[in-house]
Amino acid sequence: MTFEVHAQDAVHVFDCFACAIHRMAPLCEHCRVQIIGQGVEAEGHWYCGAHCARSEGRTGIVDRV
């Protein structure tokens, strides 16, 4: 069984969620880890958390516990 993911005017076909996550998850622009779950978007850039965002000079971003 397969399923489709429609994103940014493209259609991607997968046969498992793990493959979809590996292909579709954004990368942190500081540490390059795949962002699965919660991430931080600042000024059009994606980070895995506030620490990486601050390391790239983004301000006003805090992690929640």
PQR file with spaces between the fields and no chain letter, atoms N, CA, C, O and H, PARSE charges and radii, in Angstrom:
ATOM       1  N    MET     1       0.842   -1.179    0.000 -0.4000 1.5000
ATOM       2  CA   MET     1       0.000    0.000    0.000 -0.0000 2.0000
ATOM       3  C    MET     1       0.885    1.240    0.000  0.5500 1.7000
ATOM       4  O    MET     1       1.872    1.310    0.732 -0.5500 1.4000
ATOM       5  N    THR     2       0.530    2.194   -0.809 -0.4000 1.5000
ATOM       6  CA   THR     2       1.279    3.444   -0.884 -0.0000 2.0000
ATOM       7  C    THR     2       0.369    4.607   -0.500  0.5500 1.7000
ATOM       8  O    THR     2      -0.853    4.473   -0.434 -0.5500 1.4000
ATOM       9  H    THR     2      -0.272    2.137   -1.404  0.4000 1.0000
ATOM      10  N    PHE     3       0.995    5.733   -0.255 -0.4000 1.5000
ATOM      11  CA   PHE     3       0.240    6.956    0.011 -0.0000 2.0000
ATOM      12  C    PHE     3       0.981    8.119   -0.623  0.5500 1.7000
ATOM      13  O    PHE     3       2.178    8.037   -0.898 -0.5500 1.4000
ATOM      14  H    PHE     3       1.987    5.841   -0.309  0.4000 1.0000
ATOM      15  N    GLU     4       0.253    9.200   -0.851 -0.4000 1.5000
ATOM      16  CA   GLU     4       0.818   10.389   -1.478 -0.0000 2.0000
ATOM      17  C    GLU     4       0.932   11.517   -0.467  0.5500 1.7000
ATOM      18  O    GLU     4       0.089   11.668    0.417 -0.5500 1.4000
ATOM      19  H    GLU     4      -0.720    9.266   -0.628  0.4000 1.0000
ATOM      20  N    VAL     5       1.993   12.308   -0.613 -0.4000 1.5000
ATOM      21  CA   VAL     5       2.151   13.549    0.137 -0.0000 2.0000
ATOM      22  C    VAL     5       2.228   14.665   -0.904  0.5500 1.7000
ATOM      23  O    VAL     5       3.090   14.650   -1.783 -0.5500 1.4000
ATOM      24  H    VAL     5       2.678   12.186   -1.332  0.4000 1.0000
ATOM      25  N    HIS     6       1.315   15.631   -0.791 -0.4000 1.5000
ATOM      26  CA   HIS     6       1.289   16.777   -1.699 -0.0000 2.0000
ATOM      27  C    HIS     6       1.923   17.959   -0.972  0.5500 1.7000
ATOM      28  O    HIS     6       1.422   18.393    0.066 -0.5500 1.4000
ATOM      29  H    HIS     6       0.616   15.642   -0.076  0.4000 1.0000
ATOM      30  N    ALA     7       3.020   18.479   -1.513 -0.4000 1.5000
ATOM      31  CA   ALA     7       3.715   19.603   -0.888 -0.0000 2.0000
ATOM      32  C    ALA     7       4.406   20.445   -1.946  0.5500 1.7000
ATOM      33  O    ALA     7       5.065   19.911   -2.838 -0.5500 1.4000
ATOM      34  H    ALA     7       3.426   18.126   -2.356  0.4000 1.0000
ATOM      35  N    GLN     8       4.261   21.734   -1.850 -0.4000 1.5000
ATOM      36  CA   GLN     8       4.928   22.698   -2.726 -0.0000 2.0000
ATOM      37  C    GLN     8       4.743   22.334   -4.198  0.5500 1.7000
ATOM      38  O    GLN     8       5.707   22.264   -4.961 -0.5500 1.4000
ATOM      39  H    GLN     8       3.726   22.168   -1.125  0.4000 1.0000
ATOM      40  N    ASP     9       3.488   22.105   -4.580 -0.4000 1.5000
ATOM      41  CA   ASP     9       3.122   21.807   -5.967 -0.0000 2.0000
ATOM      42  C    ASP     9       3.757   20.533   -6.519  0.5500 1.7000
ATOM      43  O    ASP     9       3.874   20.382   -7.735 -0.5500 1.4000
ATOM      44  H    ASP     9       2.705   22.162   -3.960  0.4000 1.0000
ATOM      45  N    ALA    10       4.167   19.617   -5.643 -0.4000 1.5000
ATOM      46  CA   ALA    10       4.713   18.326   -6.070 -0.0000 2.0000
ATOM      47  C    ALA    10       3.978   17.212   -5.334  0.5500 1.7000
ATOM      48  O    ALA    10       3.451   17.413   -4.240 -0.5500 1.4000
ATOM      49  H    ALA    10       4.072   19.740   -4.655  0.4000 1.0000
ATOM      50  N    VAL    11       3.953   16.042   -5.949 -0.4000 1.5000
ATOM      51  CA   VAL    11       3.334   14.868   -5.336 -0.0000 2.0000
ATOM      52  C    VAL    11       4.432   13.830   -5.108  0.5500 1.7000
ATOM      53  O    VAL    11       5.156   13.465   -6.034 -0.5500 1.4000
ATOM      54  H    VAL    11       4.382   15.878   -6.838  0.4000 1.0000
ATOM      55  N    HIS    12       4.545   13.363   -3.871 -0.4000 1.5000
ATOM      56  CA   HIS    12       5.537   12.357   -3.509 -0.0000 2.0000
ATOM      57  C    HIS    12       4.784   11.088   -3.100  0.5500 1.7000
ATOM      58  O    HIS    12       3.798   11.161   -2.367 -0.5500 1.4000
ATOM      59  H    HIS    12       3.956   13.660   -3.119  0.4000 1.0000
ATOM      60  N    VAL    13       5.245    9.931   -3.574 -0.4000 1.5000
ATOM      61  CA   VAL    13       4.597    8.665   -3.267 -0.0000 2.0000
ATOM      62  C    VAL    13       5.533    7.839   -2.387  0.5500 1.7000
ATOM      63  O    VAL    13       6.710    7.666   -2.707 -0.5500 1.4000
ATOM      64  H    VAL    13       6.046    9.872   -4.170  0.4000 1.0000
ATOM      65  N    PHE    14       4.997    7.332   -1.277 -0.4000 1.5000
ATOM      66  CA   PHE    14       5.787    6.558   -0.321 -0.0000 2.0000
ATOM      67  C    PHE    14       5.041    5.279    0.036  0.5500 1.7000
ATOM      68  O    PHE    14       3.827    5.176   -0.138 -0.5500 1.4000
ATOM      69  H    PHE    14       4.042    7.472   -1.018  0.4000 1.0000
ATOM      70  N    ASP    15       5.797    4.306    0.541 -0.4000 1.5000
ATOM      71  CA   ASP    15       5.172    3.074    1.016 -0.0000 2.0000
ATOM      72  C    ASP    15       5.317    2.906    2.523  0.5500 1.7000
ATOM      73  O    ASP    15       4.833    1.923    3.084 -0.5500 1.4000
ATOM      74  H    ASP    15       6.784    4.389    0.682  0.4000 1.0000
ATOM      75  N    CYS    16       5.984    3.864    3.193 -0.4000 1.5000
ATOM      76  CA   CYS    16       6.063    3.817    4.654 -0.0000 2.0000
ATOM      77  C    CYS    16       6.304    5.229    5.189  0.5500 1.7000
ATOM      78  O    CYS    16       6.850    6.090    4.499 -0.5500 1.4000
ATOM      79  H    CYS    16       6.378    4.663    2.738  0.4000 1.0000
ATOM      80  N    PHE    17       5.881    5.441    6.438 -0.4000 1.5000
ATOM      81  CA   PHE    17       6.050    6.767    7.049 -0.0000 2.0000
ATOM      82  C    PHE    17       7.518    7.111    7.255  0.5500 1.7000
ATOM      83  O    PHE    17       7.902    8.272    7.118 -0.5500 1.4000
ATOM      84  H    PHE    17       5.437    4.741    6.999  0.4000 1.0000
ATOM      85  N    ALA    18       8.341    6.126    7.579 -0.4000 1.5000
ATOM      86  CA   ALA    18       9.769    6.397    7.806 -0.0000 2.0000
ATOM      87  C    ALA    18      10.418    6.982    6.558  0.5500 1.7000
ATOM      88  O    ALA    18      11.213    7.917    6.656 -0.5500 1.4000
ATOM      89  H    ALA    18       8.029    5.182    7.690  0.4000 1.0000
ATOM      90  N    CYS    19      10.090    6.445    5.392 -0.4000 1.5000
ATOM      91  CA   CYS    19      10.636    6.980    4.139 -0.0000 2.0000
ATOM      92  C    CYS    19      10.138    8.398    3.881  0.5500 1.7000
ATOM      93  O    CYS    19      10.898    9.257    3.433 -0.5500 1.4000
ATOM      94  H    CYS    19       9.444    5.686    5.313  0.4000 1.0000
ATOM      95  N    ALA    20       8.861    8.641    4.165 -0.4000 1.5000
ATOM      96  CA   ALA    20       8.295    9.975    3.976 -0.0000 2.0000
ATOM      97  C    ALA    20       8.983   10.986    4.887  0.5500 1.7000
ATOM      98  O    ALA    20       9.329   12.086    4.455 -0.5500 1.4000
ATOM      99  H    ALA    20       8.243    7.943    4.529  0.4000 1.0000
ATOM     100  N    ILE    21       9.179   10.610    6.144 -0.4000 1.5000
ATOM     101  CA   ILE    21       9.846   11.507    7.087 -0.0000 2.0000
ATOM     102  C    ILE    21      11.262   11.795    6.622  0.5500 1.7000
ATOM     103  O    ILE    21      11.689   12.949    6.620 -0.5500 1.4000
ATOM     104  H    ILE    21       8.898    9.717    6.495  0.4000 1.0000
ATOM     105  N    HIS    22      11.993   10.763    6.227 -0.4000 1.5000
ATOM     106  CA   HIS    22      13.379   10.945    5.793 -0.0000 2.0000
ATOM     107  C    HIS    22      13.463   11.894    4.593  0.5500 1.7000
ATOM     108  O    HIS    22      14.371   12.721    4.513 -0.5500 1.4000
ATOM     109  H    HIS    22      11.646    9.825    6.228  0.4000 1.0000
ATOM     110  N    ARG    23      12.522   11.772    3.674 -0.4000 1.5000
ATOM     111  CA   ARG    23      12.541   12.602    2.471 -0.0000 2.0000
ATOM     112  C    ARG    23      12.000   14.013    2.693  0.5500 1.7000
ATOM     113  O    ARG    23      12.492   14.964    2.086 -0.5500 1.4000
ATOM     114  H    ARG    23      11.784   11.100    3.739  0.4000 1.0000
ATOM     115  N    MET    24      10.989   14.158    3.559 -0.4000 1.5000
ATOM     116  CA   MET    24      10.265   15.417    3.651 -0.0000 2.0000
ATOM     117  C    MET    24      10.678   16.315    4.823  0.5500 1.7000
ATOM     118  O    MET    24      10.437   17.521    4.778 -0.5500 1.4000
ATOM     119  H    MET    24      10.589   13.385    4.052  0.4000 1.0000
ATOM     120  N    ALA    25      11.290   15.755    5.865 -0.4000 1.5000
ATOM     121  CA   ALA    25      11.611   16.558    7.047 -0.0000 2.0000
ATOM     122  C    ALA    25      12.670   17.601    6.703  0.5500 1.7000
ATOM     123  O    ALA    25      13.666   17.284    6.053 -0.5500 1.4000
ATOM     124  H    ALA    25      11.485   14.775    5.901  0.4000 1.0000
ATOM     125  N    PRO    26      12.461   18.845    7.137 -0.5600 1.5000
ATOM     126  CA   PRO    26      13.472   19.874    6.881  0.2800 2.0000
ATOM     127  C    PRO    26      14.714   19.625    7.735  0.5500 1.7000
ATOM     128  O    PRO    26      14.650   18.923    8.744 -0.5500 1.4000
ATOM     129  N    LEU    27      15.834   20.201    7.328 -0.4000 1.5000
ATOM     130  CA   LEU    27      17.075   20.105    8.093 -0.0000 2.0000
ATOM     131  C    LEU    27      17.309   21.395    8.863  0.5500 1.7000
ATOM     132  O    LEU    27      17.040   22.486    8.361 -0.5500 1.4000
ATOM     133  H    LEU    27      15.886   20.771    6.508  0.4000 1.0000
ATOM     134  N    CYS    28      17.813   21.263   10.088 -0.4000 1.5000
ATOM     135  CA   CYS    28      18.215   22.437   10.862 -0.0000 2.0000
ATOM     136  C    CYS    28      19.343   23.133   10.109  0.5500 1.7000
ATOM     137  O    CYS    28      20.309   22.492    9.697 -0.5500 1.4000
ATOM     138  H    CYS    28      18.032   20.376   10.496  0.4000 1.0000
ATOM     139  N    GLU    29      19.218   24.436    9.932 -0.4000 1.5000
ATOM     140  CA   GLU    29      20.212   25.176    9.161 -0.0000 2.0000
ATOM     141  C    GLU    29      21.482   25.449    9.954  0.5500 1.7000
ATOM     142  O    GLU    29      22.438   26.012    9.421 -0.5500 1.4000
ATOM     143  H    GLU    29      18.432   24.957   10.266  0.4000 1.0000
ATOM     144  N    HIS    30      21.499   25.051   11.232 -0.4000 1.5000
ATOM     145  CA   HIS    30      22.720   25.201   12.031 -0.0000 2.0000
ATOM     146  C    HIS    30      23.439   23.864   12.201  0.5500 1.7000
ATOM     147  O    HIS    30      24.610   23.742   11.841 -0.5500 1.4000
ATOM     148  H    HIS    30      20.723   24.593   11.665  0.4000 1.0000
ATOM     149  N    CYS    31      22.749   22.859   12.748 -0.4000 1.5000
ATOM     150  CA   CYS    31      23.404   21.580   13.070 -0.0000 2.0000
ATOM     151  C    CYS    31      23.104   20.478   12.061  0.5500 1.7000
ATOM     152  O    CYS    31      23.682   19.394   12.145 -0.5500 1.4000
ATOM     153  H    CYS    31      21.797   22.958   13.041  0.4000 1.0000
ATOM     154  N    ARG    32      22.205   20.738   11.101 -0.4000 1.5000
ATOM     155  CA   ARG    32      21.871   19.832   10.003 -0.0000 2.0000
ATOM     156  C    ARG    32      21.100   18.589   10.425  0.5500 1.7000
ATOM     157  O    ARG    32      20.990   17.654    9.633 -0.5500 1.4000
ATOM     158  H    ARG    32      21.736   21.619   11.032  0.4000 1.0000
ATOM     159  N    VAL    33      20.560   18.542   11.646 -0.4000 1.5000
ATOM     160  CA   VAL    33      19.733   17.413   12.071 -0.0000 2.0000
ATOM     161  C    VAL    33      18.368   17.519   11.394  0.5500 1.7000
ATOM     162  O    VAL    33      17.894   18.624   11.130 -0.5500 1.4000
ATOM     163  H    VAL    33      20.649   19.302   12.290  0.4000 1.0000
ATOM     164  N    GLN    34      17.732   16.382   11.113 -0.4000 1.5000
ATOM     165  CA   GLN    34      16.380   16.424   10.563 -0.0000 2.0000
ATOM     166  C    GLN    34      15.408   16.848   11.651  0.5500 1.7000
ATOM     167  O    GLN    34      15.457   16.346   12.774 -0.5500 1.4000
ATOM     168  H    GLN    34      18.117   15.484   11.328  0.4000 1.0000
ATOM     169  N    ILE    35      14.531   17.770   11.308 -0.4000 1.5000
ATOM     170  CA   ILE    35      13.552   18.283   12.260 -0.0000 2.0000
ATOM     171  C    ILE    35      12.292   17.434   12.138  0.5500 1.7000
ATOM     172  O    ILE    35      11.547   17.534   11.164 -0.5500 1.4000
ATOM     173  H    ILE    35      14.491   18.177   10.396  0.4000 1.0000
ATOM     174  N    ILE    36      12.074   16.601   13.144 -0.4000 1.5000
ATOM     175  CA   ILE    36      10.899   15.730   13.181 -0.0000 2.0000
ATOM     176  C    ILE    36      10.110   16.131   14.414  0.5500 1.7000
ATOM     177  O    ILE    36      10.582   15.961   15.538 -0.5500 1.4000
ATOM     178  H    ILE    36      12.679   16.519   13.935  0.4000 1.0000
ATOM     179  N    GLY    37       8.937   16.652   14.216 -0.4000 1.5000
ATOM     180  CA   GLY    37       8.135   17.158   15.332 -0.0000 2.0000
ATOM     181  C    GLY    37       8.223   18.666   15.378  0.5500 1.7000
ATOM     182  O    GLY    37       7.976   19.337   14.376 -0.5500 1.4000
ATOM     183  H    GLY    37       8.554   16.790   13.302  0.4000 1.0000
ATOM     184  N    GLN    38       8.568   19.200   16.518 -0.4000 1.5000
ATOM     185  CA   GLN    38       8.618   20.651   16.708 -0.0000 2.0000
ATOM     186  C    GLN    38       9.948   21.208   16.218  0.5500 1.7000
ATOM     187  O    GLN    38      11.007   20.654   16.512 -0.5500 1.4000
ATOM     188  H    GLN    38       8.769   18.656   17.333  0.4000 1.0000
ATOM     189  N    GLY    39       9.888   22.283   15.485 -0.4000 1.5000
ATOM     190  CA   GLY    39      11.068   23.012   15.049 -0.0000 2.0000
ATOM     191  C    GLY    39      10.815   24.491   15.256  0.5500 1.7000
ATOM     192  O    GLY    39       9.758   24.885   15.748 -0.5500 1.4000
ATOM     193  H    GLY    39       9.028   22.733   15.246  0.4000 1.0000
ATOM     194  N    VAL    40      11.781   25.303   14.883 -0.4000 1.5000
ATOM     195  CA   VAL    40      11.675   26.748   15.026 -0.0000 2.0000
ATOM     196  C    VAL    40      11.902   27.373   13.660  0.5500 1.7000
ATOM     197  O    VAL    40      12.918   27.112   13.016 -0.5500 1.4000
ATOM     198  H    VAL    40      12.640   24.982   14.484  0.4000 1.0000
ATOM     199  N    GLU    41      10.964   28.195   13.217 -0.4000 1.5000
ATOM     200  CA   GLU    41      11.126   28.930   11.965 -0.0000 2.0000
ATOM     201  C    GLU    41      11.369   30.388   12.317  0.5500 1.7000
ATOM     202  O    GLU    41      10.604   30.988   13.073 -0.5500 1.4000
ATOM     203  H    GLU    41      10.139   28.407   13.741  0.4000 1.0000
ATOM     204  N    ALA    42      12.442   30.961   11.763 -0.4000 1.5000
ATOM     205  CA   ALA    42      12.767   32.363   12.019 -0.0000 2.0000
ATOM     206  C    ALA    42      13.239   32.998   10.718  0.5500 1.7000
ATOM     207  O    ALA    42      14.238   32.580   10.134 -0.5500 1.4000
ATOM     208  H    ALA    42      13.063   30.474   11.149  0.4000 1.0000
ATOM     209  N    GLU    43      12.513   34.003   10.279 -0.4000 1.5000
ATOM     210  CA   GLU    43      12.880   34.756    9.083 -0.0000 2.0000
ATOM     211  C    GLU    43      13.087   33.842    7.875  0.5500 1.7000
ATOM     212  O    GLU    43      13.998   34.054    7.075 -0.5500 1.4000
ATOM     213  H    GLU    43      11.701   34.343   10.754  0.4000 1.0000
ATOM     214  N    GLY    44      12.233   32.825    7.752 -0.4000 1.5000
ATOM     215  CA   GLY    44      12.297   31.926    6.612 -0.0000 2.0000
ATOM     216  C    GLY    44      13.333   30.828    6.728  0.5500 1.7000
ATOM     217  O    GLY    44      13.562   30.104    5.759 -0.5500 1.4000
ATOM     218  H    GLY    44      11.493   32.652    8.402  0.4000 1.0000
ATOM     219  N    HIS    45      13.961   30.679    7.874 -0.4000 1.5000
ATOM     220  CA   HIS    45      14.973   29.650    8.101 -0.0000 2.0000
ATOM     221  C    HIS    45      14.478   28.690    9.181  0.5500 1.7000
ATOM     222  O    HIS    45      13.790   29.103   10.115 -0.5500 1.4000
ATOM     223  H    HIS    45      13.775   31.267    8.661  0.4000 1.0000
ATOM     224  N    TRP    46      14.833   27.393    9.051 -0.4000 1.5000
ATOM     225  CA   TRP    46      14.372   26.372    9.990 -0.0000 2.0000
ATOM     226  C    TRP    46      15.503   25.891   10.881  0.5500 1.7000
ATOM     227  O    TRP    46      16.624   25.666   10.425 -0.5500 1.4000
ATOM     228  H    TRP    46      15.392   27.057    8.293  0.4000 1.0000
ATOM     229  N    TYR    47      15.185   25.737   12.171 -0.4000 1.5000
ATOM     230  CA   TYR    47      16.144   25.265   13.162 -0.0000 2.0000
ATOM     231  C    TYR    47      15.475   24.203   14.032  0.5500 1.7000
ATOM     232  O    TYR    47      14.251   24.188   14.166 -0.5500 1.4000
ATOM     233  H    TYR    47      14.275   25.920   12.541  0.4000 1.0000
ATOM     234  N    CYS    48      16.276   23.313   14.622 -0.4000 1.5000
ATOM     235  CA   CYS    48      15.705   22.263   15.471 -0.0000 2.0000
ATOM     236  C    CYS    48      15.253   22.823   16.813  0.5500 1.7000
ATOM     237  O    CYS    48      14.390   22.229   17.460 -0.5500 1.4000
ATOM     238  H    CYS    48      17.270   23.325   14.512  0.4000 1.0000
ATOM     239  N    GLY    49      15.805   23.939   17.246 -0.4000 1.5000
ATOM     240  CA   GLY    49      15.409   24.550   18.507 -0.0000 2.0000
ATOM     241  C    GLY    49      15.969   25.953   18.636  0.5500 1.7000
ATOM     242  O    GLY    49      16.682   26.445   17.762 -0.5500 1.4000
ATOM     243  H    GLY    49      16.505   24.422   16.721  0.4000 1.0000
ATOM     244  N    ALA    50      15.627   26.584   19.752 -0.4000 1.5000
ATOM     245  CA   ALA    50      16.035   27.975   19.974 -0.0000 2.0000
ATOM     246  C    ALA    50      17.551   28.122   20.043  0.5500 1.7000
ATOM     247  O    ALA    50      18.096   29.121   19.574 -0.5500 1.4000
ATOM     248  H    ALA    50      15.048   26.184   20.462  0.4000 1.0000
ATOM     249  N    HIS    51      18.241   27.136   20.625 -0.4000 1.5000
ATOM     250  CA   HIS    51      19.700   27.231   20.742 -0.0000 2.0000
ATOM     251  C    HIS    51      20.355   27.378   19.373  0.5500 1.7000
ATOM     252  O    HIS    51      21.216   28.237   19.184 -0.5500 1.4000
ATOM     253  H    HIS    51      17.798   26.324   21.007  0.4000 1.0000
ATOM     254  N    CYS    52      19.951   26.544   18.419 -0.4000 1.5000
ATOM     255  CA   CYS    52      20.521   26.636   17.073 -0.0000 2.0000
ATOM     256  C    CYS    52      20.129   27.941   16.393  0.5500 1.7000
ATOM     257  O    CYS    52      20.941   28.535   15.683 -0.5500 1.4000
ATOM     258  H    CYS    52      19.252   25.846   18.572  0.4000 1.0000
ATOM     259  N    ALA    53      18.899   28.393   16.598 -0.4000 1.5000
ATOM     260  CA   ALA    53      18.466   29.659   16.008 -0.0000 2.0000
ATOM     261  C    ALA    53      19.309   30.812   16.548  0.5500 1.7000
ATOM     262  O    ALA    53      19.757   31.667   15.785 -0.5500 1.4000
ATOM     263  H    ALA    53      18.240   27.910   17.174  0.4000 1.0000
ATOM     264  N    ARG    54      19.523   30.835   17.867 -0.4000 1.5000
ATOM     265  CA   ARG    54      20.357   31.893   18.459 -0.0000 2.0000
ATOM     266  C    ARG    54      21.799   31.800   17.973  0.5500 1.7000
ATOM     267  O    ARG    54      22.455   32.824   17.780 -0.5500 1.4000
ATOM     268  H    ARG    54      19.159   30.140   18.487  0.4000 1.0000
ATOM     269  N    SER    55      22.299   30.582   17.774 -0.4000 1.5000
ATOM     270  CA   SER    55      23.669   30.399   17.275 -0.0000 2.0000
ATOM     271  C    SER    55      23.843   30.978   15.877  0.5500 1.7000
ATOM     272  O    SER    55      24.955   31.321   15.475 -0.5500 1.4000
ATOM     273  H    SER    55      21.766   29.750   17.931  0.4000 1.0000
ATOM     274  N    GLU    56      22.746   31.084   15.141 -0.4000 1.5000
ATOM     275  CA   GLU    56      22.774   31.662   13.796 -0.0000 2.0000
ATOM     276  C    GLU    56      22.395   33.146   13.801  0.5500 1.7000
ATOM     277  O    GLU    56      22.181   33.739   12.744 -0.5500 1.4000
ATOM     278  H    GLU    56      21.842   30.805   15.468  0.4000 1.0000
ATOM     279  N    GLY    57      22.312   33.743   14.995 -0.4000 1.5000
ATOM     280  CA   GLY    57      22.055   35.176   15.101 -0.0000 2.0000
ATOM     281  C    GLY    57      20.600   35.582   15.191  0.5500 1.7000
ATOM     282  O    GLY    57      20.300   36.775   15.196 -0.5500 1.4000
ATOM     283  H    GLY    57      22.486   33.261   15.854  0.4000 1.0000
ATOM     284  N    ARG    58      19.686   34.623   15.261 -0.4000 1.5000
ATOM     285  CA   ARG    58      18.267   34.954   15.395 -0.0000 2.0000
ATOM     286  C    ARG    58      17.999   35.348   16.841  0.5500 1.7000
ATOM     287  O    ARG    58      18.562   34.748   17.757 -0.5500 1.4000
ATOM     288  H    ARG    58      19.930   33.654   15.257  0.4000 1.0000
ATOM     289  N    THR    59      17.157   36.334   17.057 -0.4000 1.5000
ATOM     290  CA   THR    59      16.877   36.808   18.418 -0.0000 2.0000
ATOM     291  C    THR    59      15.403   36.653   18.750  0.5500 1.7000
ATOM     292  O    THR    59      14.559   36.523   17.865 -0.5500 1.4000
ATOM     293  H    THR    59      16.700   36.821   16.313  0.4000 1.0000
ATOM     294  N    GLY    60      15.113   36.671   20.038 -0.4000 1.5000
ATOM     295  CA   GLY    60      13.736   36.628   20.508 -0.0000 2.0000
ATOM     296  C    GLY    60      13.104   35.246   20.456  0.5500 1.7000
ATOM     297  O    GLY    60      11.880   35.134   20.526 -0.5500 1.4000
ATOM     298  H    GLY    60      15.800   36.777   20.758  0.4000 1.0000
ATOM     299  N    ILE    61      13.893   34.205   20.338 -0.4000 1.5000
ATOM     300  CA   ILE    61      13.367   32.844   20.244 -0.0000 2.0000
ATOM     301  C    ILE    61      13.753   32.099   21.511  0.5500 1.7000
ATOM     302  O    ILE    61      14.921   32.087   21.902 -0.5500 1.4000
ATOM     303  H    ILE    61      14.887   34.296   20.281  0.4000 1.0000
ATOM     304  N    VAL    62      12.758   31.469   22.159 -0.4000 1.5000
ATOM     305  CA   VAL    62      13.026   30.693   23.369 -0.0000 2.0000
ATOM     306  C    VAL    62      12.364   29.320   23.246  0.5500 1.7000
ATOM     307  O    VAL    62      11.322   29.169   22.609 -0.5500 1.4000
ATOM     308  H    VAL    62      11.810   31.478   21.841  0.4000 1.0000
ATOM     309  N    ASP    63      12.998   28.323   23.872 -0.4000 1.5000
ATOM     310  CA   ASP    63      12.398   26.992   23.944 -0.0000 2.0000
ATOM     311  C    ASP    63      11.389   26.978   25.067  0.5500 1.7000
ATOM     312  O    ASP    63      11.547   27.680   26.065 -0.5500 1.4000
ATOM     313  H    ASP    63      13.845   28.446   24.389  0.4000 1.0000
ATOM     314  N    ARG    64      10.352   26.178   24.903 -0.4000 1.5000
ATOM     315  CA   ARG    64       9.354   25.979   25.967 -0.0000 2.0000
ATOM     316  C    ARG    64       9.561   24.607   26.572  0.5500 1.7000
ATOM     317  O    ARG    64       9.869   23.648   25.863 -0.5500 1.4000
ATOM     318  H    ARG    64      10.224   25.608   24.092  0.4000 1.0000
ATOM     319  N    VAL    65       9.391   24.511   27.891 -0.4000 1.5000
ATOM     320  CA   VAL    65       9.556   23.236   28.581 -0.0000 2.0000
ATOM     321  C    VAL    65       8.194   22.720   28.968  0.5500 1.7000
ATOM     322  O    VAL    65       8.086   21.649   29.566 -0.5500 1.4000
ATOM     323  H    VAL    65       9.141   25.290   28.466  0.4000 1.0000
